[in-house]
């Protein structure tokens, strides 16, 4: 089986070269997987643009209108952290649909990987930390509204807490949010996930992998979710400029293998998103993001 992958060329577009957000990583990730024979015409799915009714499941209509029409004030734009453009607005509306399509494919095939997504700092009525719309919350709300699932587990292993996801889904008991993150890192003000696992600065492979494995195994057994949305942020890597943990490349690869193997062994479909990752060496960053897709390809092959 070729695992389903979801990607759109609009995910990367010309962007200020010195900006901290690595907009080109999505294109480089796709090219790496294509060259490796993992991504091809037979398993690549291209999402369309999400419309207002879908986005409004998790976001304030007035906020959506102001962002899409470039009417955010200076404070809001600074908090968002990305310079507005027509290209940014376009990709922002496509990416949440990409995560929803990925989840739908995972329910059908057992696994699917989105070559973007994980914008977990976006809140109901404001963007934050390079995140404008919260694809995880939108997808969870959409699947629950359609009664495609009865319970969703969002398992977030980005180095930063998934504060926006936790806040948006706080009143939704059918969506369980778990964030495994570095405690002393952005955001300064944490929200309350259903389960927060705050990690100490500098934590390395062995302890980190034990915590992730035990946490997920326990949740899968206790919750018996119909779907896992897995945010595979690679900013836990020891060289990431915005992370404060110390995972090696081998440790990161082992995390992906363990998370996906646990979902498979518990017979729970899993949809992956790439989450955060920052590096001036964009090719090296794309290699790290590829690890979760490579693990899925290996385990489901």
Buried (B, 14 or more C-beta within 10 A) or exposed (E): EBBBBBBBEBBBBEBEEEEEBBBBBBBBBBEBBBEEEBBEEEBBBEBEBBEEEBBBBBBBEEBBEBBBEEEBEEEBBEBBBBEBEEBBBBBBBBBBBBBBBBBBBBBEBBBBBBBBBBBBBBBEBBBBBBBBBBBBBBBBBBBBEEEBBEBBBBBBBBBBBBBBBBBBBBEBEBBBBBBBBBBEBBBEEBBEBBBBBEBEEEBEBEEBBEBBBEBBBEBBEEBEBBBBBBBBBBBBBBBBEBBBBBBEBEBBBBBBBBBBBBBBEBEBBBBBBBBBBBBEEBEBBBBBBBBBBBBBBBBBE
